């Protein structure tokens, strides 16, 4: 799987109960598939793109899983964190052809977050890990095979 089958899981610590469940779902999926991973934590969703870029710079990882939760509050902070974390990860994926599974929940309340994070319900952590692995395989097929960048066409 790519230059490295090792996956970096980056988990935001904010809303720890939700994030821990997301990460457990991702780890369960990767363990079931026999895929190795390293996990790191960051304070919140805003910091996830920087950690992914650091992981990319280390040249130790073939894929990345971004996990966290942002719950709407009374201020515009929610909007900034949601859009900037998504933009940062999208920019990294497009610029460096990074396989990134996006598992940052953006919800209105804790109940919505739990339904999506829970391994018994939404299992977004497991689904995010699956998306990462699928994108790693796609990268192998499209880029590694012919050594061409998608931007050359």
N, CA, C and O atoms as a GROMACS GRO file, in nm:
protein
  612
    1UNK      N    1   0.083  -0.119   0.000
    1UNK     CA    2   0.000   0.000   0.000
    1UNK      C    3   0.088   0.124   0.000
    1UNK      O    4   0.133   0.166   0.106
    2UNK      N    5   0.112   0.184  -0.113
    2UNK     CA    6   0.191   0.305  -0.122
    2UNK      C    7   0.332   0.284  -0.073
    2UNK      O    8   0.379   0.171  -0.059
    3UNK      N    9   0.402   0.396  -0.048
    3UNK     CA   10   0.538   0.386   0.004
    3UNK      C   11   0.537   0.338   0.147
    3UNK      O   12   0.639   0.291   0.198
    4UNK      N   13   0.424   0.350   0.213
    4UNK     CA   14   0.413   0.305   0.351
    4UNK      C   15   0.267   0.271   0.380
    4UNK      O   16   0.177   0.350   0.351
    5UNK      N   17   0.245   0.153   0.436
    5UNK     CA   18   0.110   0.116   0.475
    5UNK      C   19   0.073   0.170   0.611
    5UNK      O   20  -0.041   0.156   0.655
    6UNK      N   21   0.168   0.232   0.679
    6UNK     CA   22   0.144   0.286   0.812
    6UNK      C   23   0.055   0.410   0.802
    6UNK      O   24   0.076   0.496   0.718
    7UNK      N   25  -0.044   0.416   0.889
    7UNK     CA   26  -0.141   0.525   0.890
    7UNK      C   27  -0.121   0.609   1.015
    7UNK      O   28  -0.094   0.556   1.123
    8UNK      N   29  -0.133   0.740   1.001
    8UNK     CA   30  -0.129   0.830   1.115
    8UNK      C   31  -0.271   0.869   1.151
    8UNK      O   32  -0.344   0.925   1.069
    9UNK      N   33  -0.310   0.841   1.274
    9UNK     CA   34  -0.440   0.884   1.326
    9UNK      C   35  -0.416   1.010   1.408
    9UNK      O   36  -0.340   1.008   1.505
   10UNK      N   37  -0.480   1.120   1.370
   10UNK     CA   38  -0.471   1.246   1.443
   10UNK      C   39  -0.607   1.271   1.506
   10UNK      O   40  -0.707   1.288   1.436
   11UNK      N   41  -0.611   1.274   1.639
   11UNK     CA   42  -0.737   1.289   1.711
   11UNK      C   43  -0.736   1.416   1.794
   11UNK      O   44  -0.644   1.439   1.874
   12UNK      N   45  -0.838   1.499   1.776
   12UNK     CA   46  -0.854   1.620   1.857
   12UNK      C   47  -0.907   1.581   1.994
   12UNK      O   48  -1.001   1.502   2.005
   13UNK      N   49  -0.848   1.636   2.099
   13UNK     CA   50  -0.886   1.602   2.236
   13UNK      C   51  -1.015   1.669   2.282
   13UNK      O   52  -1.079   1.621   2.376
   14UNK      N   53  -1.054   1.778   2.219
   14UNK     CA   54  -1.175   1.848   2.260
   14UNK      C   55  -1.294   1.754   2.244
   14UNK      O   56  -1.301   1.681   2.145
   15UNK      N   57  -1.386   1.753   2.338
   15UNK     CA   58  -1.496   1.656   2.342
   15UNK      C   59  -1.439   1.514   2.346
   15UNK      O   60  -1.464   1.432   2.258
   16UNK      N   61  -1.362   1.490   2.450
   16UNK     CA   62  -1.284   1.367   2.465
   16UNK      C   63  -1.367   1.239   2.449
   16UNK      O   64  -1.323   1.145   2.384
   17UNK      N   65  -1.485   1.235   2.507
   17UNK     CA   66  -1.569   1.115   2.498
   17UNK      C   67  -1.602   1.082   2.352
   17UNK      O   68  -1.596   0.966   2.311
   18UNK      N   69  -1.636   1.183   2.276
   18UNK     CA   70  -1.669   1.164   2.134
   18UNK      C   71  -1.545   1.124   2.056
   18UNK      O   72  -1.547   1.028   1.980
   19UNK      N   73  -1.437   1.198   2.076
   19UNK     CA   74  -1.313   1.171   2.002
   19UNK      C   75  -1.257   1.033   2.032
   19UNK      O   76  -1.207   0.965   1.943
   20UNK      N   77  -1.266   0.991   2.157
   20UNK     CA   78  -1.218   0.857   2.194
   20UNK      C   79  -1.298   0.748   2.124
   20UNK      O   80  -1.242   0.647   2.082
   21UNK      N   81  -1.427   0.768   2.112
   21UNK     CA   82  -1.511   0.670   2.043
   21UNK      C   83  -1.481   0.668   1.893
   21UNK      O   84  -1.478   0.561   1.832
   22UNK      N   85  -1.460   0.784   1.835
   22UNK     CA   86  -1.421   0.790   1.694
   22UNK      C   87  -1.290   0.714   1.672
   22UNK      O   88  -1.278   0.635   1.579
   23UNK      N   89  -1.194   0.740   1.759
   23UNK     CA   90  -1.064   0.675   1.745
   23UNK      C   91  -1.075   0.524   1.765
   23UNK      O   92  -1.010   0.447   1.695
   24UNK      N   93  -1.157   0.481   1.860
   24UNK     CA   94  -1.175   0.337   1.882
   24UNK      C   95  -1.232   0.270   1.758
   24UNK      O   96  -1.190   0.160   1.722
   25UNK      N   97  -1.326   0.335   1.692
   25UNK     CA   98  -1.382   0.280   1.568
   25UNK      C   99  -1.278   0.269   1.459
   25UNK      O  100  -1.274   0.170   1.386
   26UNK      N  101  -1.193   0.371   1.447
   26UNK     CA  102  -1.086   0.368   1.346
   26UNK      C  103  -0.985   0.259   1.378
   26UNK      O  104  -0.944   0.184   1.289
   27UNK      N  105  -0.945   0.250   1.504
   27UNK     CA  106  -0.848   0.147   1.544
   27UNK      C  107  -0.904   0.008   1.522
   27UNK      O  108  -0.833  -0.080   1.474
   28UNK      N  109  -1.030  -0.014   1.555
   28UNK     CA  110  -1.093  -0.145   1.532
   28UNK      C  111  -1.086  -0.183   1.385
   28UNK      O  112  -1.051  -0.296   1.351
   29UNK      N  113  -1.118  -0.088   1.297
   29UNK     CA  114  -1.115  -0.115   1.153
   29UNK      C  115  -0.974  -0.150   1.108
   29UNK      O  116  -0.954  -0.249   1.039
   30UNK      N  117  -0.877  -0.069   1.147
   30UNK     CA  118  -0.739  -0.092   1.105
   30UNK      C  119  -0.685  -0.223   1.161
   30UNK      O  120  -0.615  -0.297   1.091
   31UNK      N  121  -0.717  -0.253   1.287
   31UNK     CA  122  -0.674  -0.380   1.347
   31UNK      C  123  -0.732  -0.498   1.271
   31UNK      O  124  -0.662  -0.596   1.243
   32UNK      N  125  -0.860  -0.490   1.237
   32UNK     CA  126  -0.926  -0.598   1.162
   32UNK      C  127  -0.861  -0.621   1.026
   32UNK      O  128  -0.858  -0.734   0.977
   33UNK      N  129  -0.808  -0.516   0.966
   33UNK     CA  130  -0.745  -0.525   0.834
   33UNK      C  131  -0.594  -0.552   0.843
   33UNK      O  132  -0.528  -0.569   0.741
   34UNK      N  133  -0.541  -0.554   0.966
   34UNK     CA  134  -0.398  -0.578   0.984
   34UNK      C  135  -0.311  -0.460   0.940
   34UNK      O  136  -0.196  -0.480   0.900
   35UNK      N  137  -0.364  -0.341   0.949
   35UNK     CA  138  -0.292  -0.221   0.906
   35UNK      C  139  -0.230  -0.154   1.029
   35UNK      O  140  -0.296  -0.133   1.130
   36UNK      N  141  -0.102  -0.122   1.018
   36UNK     CA  142  -0.033  -0.057   1.129
   36UNK      C  143  -0.066   0.091   1.134
   36UNK      O  144  -0.095   0.153   1.031
   37UNK      N  145  -0.062   0.146   1.254
   37UNK     CA  146  -0.093   0.288   1.269
   37UNK      C  147  -0.019   0.346   1.388
   37UNK      O  148   0.026   0.274   1.478
   38UNK      N  149  -0.007   0.475   1.385
   38UNK     CA  150   0.047   0.554   1.495
   38UNK      C  151  -0.059   0.657   1.528
   38UNK      O  152  -0.123   0.711   1.437
   39UNK      N  153  -0.078   0.685   1.654
   39UNK     CA  154  -0.178   0.785   1.691
   39UNK      C  155  -0.113   0.901   1.764
   39UNK      O  156  -0.023   0.882   1.845
   40UNK      N  157  -0.161   1.019   1.734
   40UNK     CA  158  -0.121   1.140   1.805
   40UNK      C  159  -0.247   1.218   1.838
   40UNK      O  160  -0.350   1.202   1.773
   41UNK      N  161  -0.237   1.302   1.939
   41UNK     CA  162  -0.352   1.386   1.973
   41UNK      C  163  -0.311   1.533   1.964
   41UNK      O  164  -0.195   1.569   1.982
   42UNK      N  165  -0.409   1.615   1.935
   42UNK     CA  166  -0.393   1.760   1.926
   42UNK      C  167  -0.504   1.823   2.010
   42UNK      O  168  -0.603   1.756   2.041
   43UNK      N  169  -0.489   1.950   2.048
   43UNK     CA  170  -0.591   2.011   2.135
   43UNK      C  171  -0.732   2.014   2.075
   43UNK      O  172  -0.829   1.984   2.144
   44UNK      N  173  -0.744   2.052   1.948
   44UNK     CA  174  -0.875   2.064   1.888
   44UNK      C  175  -0.870   2.043   1.738
   44UNK      O  176  -0.763   2.017   1.681
   45UNK      N  177  -0.985   2.054   1.674
   45UNK     CA  178  -0.995   2.028   1.530
   45UNK      C  179  -0.912   2.124   1.446
   45UNK      O  180  -0.861   2.086   1.341
   46UNK      N  181  -0.897   2.246   1.492
   46UNK     CA  182  -0.820   2.345   1.418
   46UNK      C  183  -0.674   2.302   1.400
   46UNK      O  184  -0.611   2.336   1.299
   47UNK      N  185  -0.621   2.229   1.495
   47UNK     CA  186  -0.480   2.187   1.492
   47UNK      C  187  -0.455   2.061   1.410
   47UNK      O  188  -0.340   2.026   1.385
   48UNK      N  189  -0.560   1.993   1.369
   48UNK     CA  190  -0.543   1.866   1.296
   48UNK      C  191  -0.464   1.884   1.165
   48UNK      O  192  -0.372   1.805   1.142
   49UNK      N  193  -0.495   1.981   1.079
   49UNK     CA  194  -0.418   1.992   0.955
   49UNK      C  195  -0.267   2.010   0.977
   49UNK      O  196  -0.188   1.952   0.903
   50UNK      N  197  -0.228   2.086   1.077
   50UNK     CA  198  -0.085   2.104   1.105
   50UNK      C  199  -0.021   1.972   1.143
   50UNK      O  200   0.091   1.942   1.100
   51UNK      N  201  -0.089   1.892   1.224
   51UNK     CA  202  -0.034   1.762   1.264
   51UNK      C  203  -0.024   1.668   1.144
   51UNK      O  204   0.074   1.594   1.132
   52UNK      N  205  -0.122   1.671   1.055
   52UNK     CA  206  -0.116   1.588   0.934
   52UNK      C  207   0.004   1.630   0.849
   52UNK      O  208   0.076   1.545   0.797
   53UNK      N  209   0.024   1.760   0.835
   53UNK     CA  210   0.138   1.807   0.755
   53UNK      C  211   0.270   1.764   0.819
   53UNK      O  212   0.363   1.726   0.748
   54UNK      N  213   0.280   1.768   0.951
   54UNK     CA  214   0.400   1.720   1.018
   54UNK      C  215   0.422   1.572   0.991
   54UNK      O  216   0.534   1.527   0.968
   55UNK      N  217   0.314   1.496   0.996
   55UNK     CA  218   0.323   1.353   0.966
   55UNK      C  219   0.368   1.328   0.823
   55UNK      O  220   0.449   1.239   0.798
   56UNK      N  221   0.316   1.407   0.731
   56UNK     CA  222   0.357   1.396   0.591
   56UNK      C  223   0.506   1.426   0.577
   56UNK      O  224   0.578   1.355   0.507
   57UNK      N  225   0.552   1.531   0.643
   57UNK     CA  226   0.692   1.572   0.634
   57UNK      C  227   0.786   1.465   0.690
   57UNK      O  228   0.902   1.457   0.650
   58UNK      N  229   0.736   1.383   0.781
   58UNK     CA  230   0.819   1.278   0.840
   58UNK      C  231   0.846   1.163   0.742
   58UNK      O  232   0.938   1.084   0.764
   59UNK      N  233   0.767   1.155   0.636
   59UNK     CA  234   0.778   1.049   0.535
   59UNK      C  235   0.761   0.909   0.594
   59UNK      O  236   0.817   0.812   0.542
   60UNK      N  237   0.684   0.898   0.702
   60UNK     CA  238   0.662   0.770   0.767
   60UNK      C  239   0.523   0.712   0.744
   60UNK      O  240   0.496   0.600   0.786
   61UNK      N  241   0.435   0.788   0.679
   61UNK     CA  242   0.296   0.747   0.672
   61UNK      C  243   0.244   0.747   0.529
   61UNK      O  244   0.275   0.836   0.450
   62UNK      N  245   0.164   0.646   0.499
   62UNK     CA  246   0.102   0.637   0.367
   62UNK      C  247  -0.038   0.691   0.364
   62UNK      O  248  -0.094   0.711   0.256
   63UNK      N  249  -0.097   0.716   0.480
   63UNK     CA  250  -0.233   0.768   0.488
   63UNK      C  251  -0.256   0.836   0.622
   63UNK      O  252  -0.179   0.818   0.716
   64UNK      N  253  -0.364   0.913   0.628
   64UNK     CA  254  -0.392   0.994   0.745
   64UNK      C  255  -0.540   0.988   0.779
   64UNK      O  256  -0.625   0.991   0.690
   65UNK      N  257  -0.570   0.980   0.908
   65UNK     CA  258  -0.708   0.979   0.954
   65UNK      C  259  -0.724   1.096   1.051
   65UNK      O  260  -0.656   1.102   1.153
   66UNK      N  261  -0.814   1.187   1.018
   66UNK     CA  262  -0.840   1.306   1.099
   66UNK      C  263  -0.971   1.287   1.175
   66UNK      O  264  -1.077   1.269   1.115
   67UNK      N  265  -0.962   1.290   1.307
   67UNK     CA  266  -1.080   1.264   1.391
   67UNK      C  267  -1.100   1.376   1.493
   67UNK      O  268  -1.005   1.423   1.556
   68UNK      N  269  -1.224   1.416   1.510
   68UNK     CA  270  -1.255   1.517   1.609
   68UNK      C  271  -1.402   1.552   1.605
   68UNK      O  272  -1.481   1.493   1.532
   69UNK      N  273  -1.437   1.650   1.686
   69UNK     CA  274  -1.576   1.691   1.695
   69UNK      C  275  -1.583   1.841   1.723
   69UNK      O  276  -1.510   1.893   1.807
   70UNK      N  277  -1.671   1.908   1.650
   70UNK     CA  278  -1.698   2.049   1.674
   70UNK      C  279  -1.849   2.061   1.691
   70UNK      O  280  -1.926   2.025   1.602
   71UNK      N  281  -1.890   2.114   1.806
   71UNK     CA  282  -2.032   2.130   1.836
   71UNK      C  283  -2.064   2.280   1.836
   71UNK      O  284  -1.994   2.360   1.898
   72UNK      N  285  -2.169   2.314   1.764
   72UNK     CA  286  -2.207   2.456   1.752
   72UNK      C  287  -2.236   2.515   1.890
   72UNK      O  288  -2.303   2.455   1.974
   73UNK      N  289  -2.182   2.634   1.911
   73UNK     CA  290  -2.208   2.708   2.034
   73UNK      C  291  -2.283   2.836   2.001
   73UNK      O  292  -2.357   2.843   1.903
   74UNK      N  293  -2.263   2.938   2.084
   74UNK     CA  294  -2.336   3.063   2.067
   74UNK      C  295  -2.261   3.167   1.985
   74UNK      O  296  -2.315   3.274   1.956
   75UNK      N  297  -2.136   3.137   1.947
   75UNK     CA  298  -2.056   3.235   1.873
   75UNK      C  299  -2.019   3.180   1.735
   75UNK      O  300  -2.051   3.066   1.702
   76UNK      N  301  -1.952   3.262   1.658
   76UNK     CA  302  -1.911   3.222   1.523
   76UNK      C  303  -1.786   3.134   1.524
   76UNK      O  304  -1.741   3.091   1.418
   77UNK      N  305  -1.730   3.106   1.638
   77UNK     CA  306  -1.611   3.021   1.649
   77UNK      C  307  -1.631   2.887   1.578
   77UNK      O  308  -1.541   2.839   1.510
   78UNK      N  309  -1.747   2.828   1.594
   78UNK     CA  310  -1.782   2.701   1.529
   78UNK      C  311  -1.758   2.708   1.379
   78UNK      O  312  -1.696   2.618   1.321
   79UNK      N  313  -1.807   2.814   1.316
   79UNK     CA  314  -1.795   2.828   1.171
   79UNK      C  315  -1.650   2.835   1.127
   79UNK      O  316  -1.612   2.773   1.027
   80UNK      N  317  -1.569   2.909   1.200
   80UNK     CA  318  -1.428   2.922   1.164
   80UNK      C  319  -1.354   2.790   1.181
   80UNK      O  320  -1.279   2.749   1.092
   81UNK      N  321  -1.376   2.723   1.291
   81UNK     CA  322  -1.306   2.597   1.316
   81UNK      C  323  -1.346   2.492   1.213
   81UNK      O  324  -1.261   2.422   1.159
   82UNK      N  325  -1.475   2.482   1.185
   82UNK     CA  326  -1.522   2.383   1.086
   82UNK      C  327  -1.463   2.410   0.949
   82UNK      O  328  -1.407   2.321   0.886
   83UNK      N  329  -1.477   2.534   0.903
   83UNK     CA  330  -1.432   2.562   0.766
   83UNK      C  331  -1.280   2.557   0.754
   83UNK      O  332  -1.230   2.508   0.653
   84UNK      N  333  -1.208   2.605   0.852
   84UNK     CA  334  -1.062   2.607   0.841
   84UNK      C  335  -1.000   2.469   0.856
   84UNK      O  336  -0.901   2.439   0.790
   85UNK      N  337  -1.055   2.385   0.940
   85UNK     CA  338  -1.000   2.249   0.952
   85UNK      C  339  -1.028   2.171   0.823
   85UNK      O  340  -0.942   2.097   0.776
   86UNK      N  341  -1.146   2.187   0.767
   86UNK     CA  342  -1.179   2.119   0.641
   86UNK      C  343  -1.093   2.173   0.527
   86UNK      O  344  -1.041   2.096   0.446
   87UNK      N  345  -1.079   2.305   0.520
   87UNK     CA  346  -0.997   2.365   0.415
   87UNK      C  347  -0.852   2.321   0.426
   87UNK      O  348  -0.789   2.287   0.326
   88UNK      N  349  -0.799   2.321   0.548
   88UNK     CA  350  -0.661   2.281   0.567
   88UNK      C  351  -0.635   2.138   0.522
   88UNK      O  352  -0.534   2.111   0.456
   89UNK      N  353  -0.724   2.048   0.557
   89UNK     CA  354  -0.707   1.908   0.516
   89UNK      C  355  -0.726   1.892   0.366
   89UNK      O  356  -0.653   1.816   0.302
   90UNK      N  357  -0.822   1.961   0.310
   90UNK     CA  358  -0.844   1.955   0.165
   90UNK      C  359  -0.722   2.009   0.090
   90UNK      O  360  -0.679   1.950  -0.009
   91UNK      N  361  -0.668   2.120   0.137
   91UNK     CA  362  -0.548   2.176   0.073
   91UNK      C  363  -0.433   2.077   0.075
   91UNK      O  364  -0.364   2.060  -0.026
   92UNK      N  365  -0.412   2.010   0.188
   92UNK     CA  366  -0.304   1.911   0.198
   92UNK      C  367  -0.328   1.794   0.104
   92UNK      O  368  -0.236   1.749   0.035
   93UNK      N  369  -0.450   1.745   0.102
   93UNK     CA  370  -0.483   1.631   0.016
   93UNK      C  371  -0.458   1.665  -0.130
   93UNK      O  372  -0.402   1.584  -0.204
   94UNK      N  373  -0.500   1.782  -0.172
   94UNK     CA  374  -0.486   1.821  -0.312
   94UNK      C  375  -0.342   1.857  -0.349
   94UNK      O  376  -0.295   1.820  -0.456
   95UNK      N  377  -0.275   1.927  -0.263
   95UNK     CA  378  -0.138   1.971  -0.295
   95UNK      C  379  -0.038   1.856  -0.296
   95UNK      O  380   0.049   1.850  -0.382
   96UNK      N  381  -0.052   1.764  -0.200
   96UNK     CA  382   0.047   1.658  -0.185
   96UNK      C  383  -0.006   1.519  -0.219
   96UNK      O  384   0.061   1.419  -0.194
   97UNK      N  385  -0.125   1.511  -0.276
   97UNK     CA  386  -0.188   1.382  -0.308
   97UNK      C  387  -0.195   1.291  -0.186
   97UNK      O  388  -0.164   1.172  -0.194
   98UNK      N  389  -0.237   1.347  -0.074
   98UNK     CA  390  -0.242   1.270   0.050
   98UNK      C  391  -0.375   1.199   0.065
   98UNK      O  392  -0.480   1.260   0.049
   99UNK      N  393  -0.372   1.071   0.096
   99UNK     CA  394  -0.494   0.998   0.132
   99UNK      C  395  -0.533   1.037   0.275
   99UNK      O  396  -0.468   0.997   0.372
  100UNK      N  397  -0.639   1.114   0.288
  100UNK     CA  398  -0.685   1.159   0.420
  100UNK      C  399  -0.829   1.118   0.439
  100UNK      O  400  -0.916   1.150   0.357
  101UNK      N  401  -0.855   1.047   0.547
  101UNK     CA  402  -0.992   1.019   0.588
  101UNK      C  403  -1.039   1.132   0.678
  101UNK      O  404  -0.974   1.162   0.778
  102UNK      N  405  -1.151   1.195   0.643
  102UNK     CA  406  -1.201   1.311   0.716
  102UNK      C  407  -1.310   1.267   0.813
  102UNK      O  408  -1.422   1.235   0.772
  103UNK      N  409  -1.278   1.266   0.941
  103UNK     CA  410  -1.373   1.224   1.042
  103UNK      C  411  -1.392   1.329   1.150
  103UNK      O  412  -1.396   1.297   1.269
  104UNK      N  413  -1.404   1.453   1.109
  104UNK     CA  414  -1.431   1.561   1.204
  104UNK      C  415  -1.581   1.586   1.201
  104UNK      O  416  -1.634   1.639   1.103
  105UNK      N  417  -1.648   1.550   1.308
  105UNK     CA  418  -1.793   1.569   1.316
  105UNK      C  419  -1.823   1.717   1.337
  105UNK      O  420  -1.760   1.781   1.422
  106UNK      N  421  -1.916   1.770   1.263
  106UNK     CA  422  -1.962   1.908   1.280
  106UNK      C  423  -2.112   1.901   1.304
  106UNK      O  424  -2.190   1.879   1.212
  107UNK      N  425  -2.150   1.920   1.429
  107UNK     CA  426  -2.288   1.892   1.471
  107UNK      C  427  -2.345   2.005   1.555
  107UNK      O  428  -2.274   2.097   1.597
  108UNK      N  429  -2.474   1.995   1.578
  108UNK     CA  430  -2.545   2.096   1.656
  108UNK      C  431  -2.541   2.070   1.807
  108UNK      O  432  -2.547   2.164   1.886
  109UNK      N  433  -2.530   1.943   1.846
  109UNK     CA  434  -2.534   1.911   1.989
  109UNK      C  435  -2.463   1.778   2.018
  109UNK      O  436  -2.427   1.704   1.927
  110UNK      N  437  -2.446   1.751   2.146
  110UNK     CA  438  -2.375   1.631   2.190
  110UNK      C  439  -2.446   1.503   2.145
  110UNK      O  440  -2.380   1.406   2.108
  111UNK      N  441  -2.578   1.501   2.149
  111UNK     CA  442  -2.652   1.381   2.109
  111UNK      C  443  -2.625   1.346   1.962
  111UNK      O  444  -2.604   1.229   1.930
  112UNK      N  445  -2.626   1.445   1.875
  112UNK     CA  446  -2.594   1.420   1.734
  112UNK      C  447  -2.453   1.364   1.720
  112UNK      O  448  -2.429   1.273   1.641
  113UNK      N  449  -2.361   1.420   1.796
  113UNK     CA  450  -2.221   1.374   1.789
  113UNK      C  451  -2.212   1.228   1.833
  113UNK      O  452  -2.145   1.148   1.767
  114UNK      N  453  -2.277   1.194   1.942
  114UNK     CA  454  -2.266   1.058   1.994
  114UNK      C  455  -2.325   0.955   1.897
  114UNK      O  456  -2.267   0.848   1.877
  115UNK      N  457  -2.439   0.987   1.838
  115UNK     CA  458  -2.501   0.894   1.743
  115UNK      C  459  -2.405   0.866   1.627
  115UNK      O  460  -2.396   0.753   1.581
  116UNK      N  461  -2.336   0.968   1.580
  116UNK     CA  462  -2.244   0.950   1.468
  116UNK      C  463  -2.114   0.882   1.508
  116UNK      O  464  -2.057   0.805   1.430
  117UNK      N  465  -2.066   0.910   1.628
  117UNK     CA  466  -1.938   0.854   1.673
  117UNK      C  467  -1.949   0.711   1.724
  117UNK      O  468  -1.858   0.631   1.704
  118UNK      N  469  -2.059   0.678   1.787
  118UNK     CA  470  -2.076   0.548   1.852
  118UNK      C  471  -2.054   0.433   1.756
  118UNK      O  472  -2.108   0.430   1.646
  119UNK      N  473  -1.973   0.337   1.801
  119UNK     CA  474  -1.948   0.219   1.717
  119UNK      C  475  -2.074   0.137   1.697
  119UNK      O  476  -2.082   0.062   1.599
  120UNK      N  477  -2.171   0.148   1.785
  120UNK     CA  478  -2.296   0.074   1.772
  120UNK      C  479  -2.394   0.143   1.676
  120UNK      O  480  -2.490   0.082   1.631
  121UNK      N  481  -2.369   0.268   1.647
  121UNK     CA  482  -2.460   0.344   1.560
  121UNK      C  483  -2.388   0.386   1.432
  121UNK      O  484  -2.374   0.305   1.340
  122UNK      N  485  -2.344   0.509   1.424
  122UNK     CA  486  -2.284   0.561   1.302
  122UNK      C  487  -2.145   0.511   1.270
  122UNK      O  488  -2.109   0.497   1.153
  123UNK      N  489  -2.066   0.484   1.373
  123UNK     CA  490  -1.926   0.439   1.359
  123UNK      C  491  -1.849   0.520   1.255
  123UNK      O  492  -1.787   0.464   1.165
  124UNK      N  493  -1.854   0.652   1.268
  124UNK     CA  494  -1.784   0.738   1.173
  124UNK      C  495  -1.633   0.718   1.181
  124UNK      O  496  -1.563   0.741   1.082
  125UNK      N  497  -1.580   0.677   1.295
  125UNK     CA  498  -1.437   0.649   1.304
  125UNK      C  499  -1.398   0.534   1.214
  125UNK      O  500  -1.298   0.543   1.142
  126UNK      N  501  -1.474   0.426   1.218
  126UNK     CA  502  -1.447   0.312   1.131
  126UNK      C  503  -1.465   0.347   0.985
  126UNK      O  504  -1.387   0.305   0.900
  127UNK      N  505  -1.569   0.424   0.955
  127UNK     CA  506  -1.594   0.464   0.816
  127UNK      C  507  -1.485   0.558   0.764
  127UNK      O  508  -1.449   0.554   0.647
  128UNK      N  509  -1.433   0.641   0.852
  128UNK     CA  510  -1.324   0.731   0.814
  128UNK      C  511  -1.198   0.652   0.785
  128UNK      O  512  -1.126   0.682   0.689
  129UNK      N  513  -1.170   0.551   0.866
  129UNK     CA  514  -1.054   0.464   0.841
  129UNK      C  515  -1.069   0.392   0.708
  129UNK      O  516  -0.973   0.380   0.632
  130UNK      N  517  -1.189   0.345   0.680
  130UNK     CA  518  -1.215   0.276   0.552
  130UNK      C  519  -1.192   0.371   0.435
  130UNK      O  520  -1.136   0.331   0.333
  131UNK      N  521  -1.236   0.496   0.449
  131UNK     CA  522  -1.216   0.594   0.342
  131UNK      C  523  -1.068   0.620   0.319
  131UNK      O  524  -1.023   0.631   0.205
  132UNK      N  525  -0.992   0.630   0.427
  132UNK     CA  526  -0.847   0.651   0.415
  132UNK      C  527  -0.782   0.536   0.340
  132UNK      O  528  -0.702   0.558   0.249
  133UNK      N  529  -0.815   0.414   0.377
  133UNK     CA  530  -0.756   0.296   0.312
  133UNK      C  531  -0.796   0.290   0.165
  133UNK      O  532  -0.714   0.255   0.079
  134UNK      N  533  -0.920   0.325   0.135
  134UNK     CA  534  -0.965   0.327  -0.004
  134UNK      C  535  -0.886   0.430  -0.084
  134UNK      O  536  -0.847   0.404  -0.198
  135UNK      N  537  -0.861   0.546  -0.026
  135UNK     CA  538  -0.784   0.650  -0.096
  135UNK      C  539  -0.636   0.611  -0.108
  135UNK      O  540  -0.572   0.648  -0.206
  136UNK      N  541  -0.582   0.538  -0.011
  136UNK     CA  542  -0.444   0.488  -0.023
  136UNK      C  543  -0.434   0.392  -0.141
  136UNK      O  544  -0.338   0.397  -0.218
  137UNK      N  545  -0.533   0.306  -0.155
  137UNK     CA  546  -0.534   0.211  -0.267
  137UNK      C  547  -0.548   0.283  -0.400
  137UNK      O  548  -0.483   0.248  -0.498
  138UNK      N  549  -0.634   0.384  -0.403
  138UNK     CA  550  -0.651   0.463  -0.525
  138UNK      C  551  -0.521   0.534  -0.563
  138UNK      O  552  -0.484   0.538  -0.680
  139UNK      N  553  -0.452   0.588  -0.465
  139UNK     CA  554  -0.324   0.654  -0.491
  139UNK      C  555  -0.225   0.554  -0.550
  139UNK      O  556  -0.155   0.585  -0.647
  140UNK      N  557  -0.219   0.435  -0.493
  140UNK     CA  558  -0.132   0.330  -0.548
  140UNK      C  559  -0.164   0.304  -0.695
  140UNK      O  560  -0.075   0.294  -0.779
  141UNK      N  561  -0.291   0.294  -0.723
  141UNK     CA  562  -0.336   0.260  -0.859
  141UNK      C  563  -0.309   0.372  -0.959
  141UNK      O  564  -0.263   0.346  -1.070
  142UNK      N  565  -0.336   0.495  -0.920
  142UNK     CA  566  -0.329   0.606  -1.014
  142UNK      C  567  -0.195   0.679  -1.019
  142UNK      O  568  -0.156   0.728  -1.125
  143UNK      N  569  -0.125   0.685  -0.909
  143UNK     CA  570  -0.004   0.768  -0.905
  143UNK      C  571   0.123   0.685  -0.899
  143UNK      O  572   0.213   0.706  -0.980
  144UNK      N  573   0.133   0.595  -0.807
  144UNK     CA  574   0.256   0.518  -0.790
  144UNK      C  575   0.285   0.434  -0.914
  144UNK      O  576   0.400   0.417  -0.953
  145UNK      N  577   0.180   0.383  -0.975
  145UNK     CA  578   0.196   0.293  -1.089
  145UNK      C  579   0.273   0.357  -1.204
  145UNK      O  580   0.364   0.296  -1.260
  146UNK      N  581   0.236   0.480  -1.241
  146UNK     CA  582   0.302   0.543  -1.356
  146UNK      C  583   0.392   0.660  -1.316
  146UNK      O  584   0.449   0.726  -1.404
  147UNK      N  585   0.405   0.687  -1.187
  147UNK     CA  586   0.493   0.792  -1.135
  147UNK      C  587   0.462   0.932  -1.188
  147UNK      O  588   0.550   1.018  -1.189
  148UNK      N  589   0.340   0.955  -1.230
  148UNK     CA  590   0.301   1.087  -1.280
  148UNK      C  591   0.209   1.155  -1.180
  148UNK      O  592   0.129   1.091  -1.112
  149UNK      N  593   0.222   1.284  -1.174
  149UNK     CA  594   0.134   1.364  -1.090
  149UNK      C  595   0.005   1.391  -1.167
  149UNK      O  596   0.006   1.407  -1.289
  150UNK      N  597  -0.104   1.395  -1.095
  150UNK     CA  598  -0.231   1.425  -1.160
  150UNK      C  599  -0.234   1.566  -1.219
  150UNK      O  600  -0.315   1.594  -1.306
  151UNK      N  601  -0.146   1.653  -1.172
  151UNK     CA  602  -0.146   1.791  -1.222
  151UNK      C  603  -0.078   1.804  -1.357
  151UNK      O  604  -0.087   1.910  -1.419
  152UNK      N  605  -0.012   1.700  -1.406
  152UNK     CA  606   0.056   1.706  -1.535
  152UNK      C  607  -0.042   1.695  -1.651
  152UNK      O  608  -0.007   1.731  -1.764
  153UNK      N  609  -0.162   1.649  -1.627
  153UNK     CA  610  -0.258   1.630  -1.736
  153UNK      C  611  -0.348   1.749  -1.752
  153UNK      O  612  -0.435   1.749  -1.839
   0.00000   0.00000   0.00000
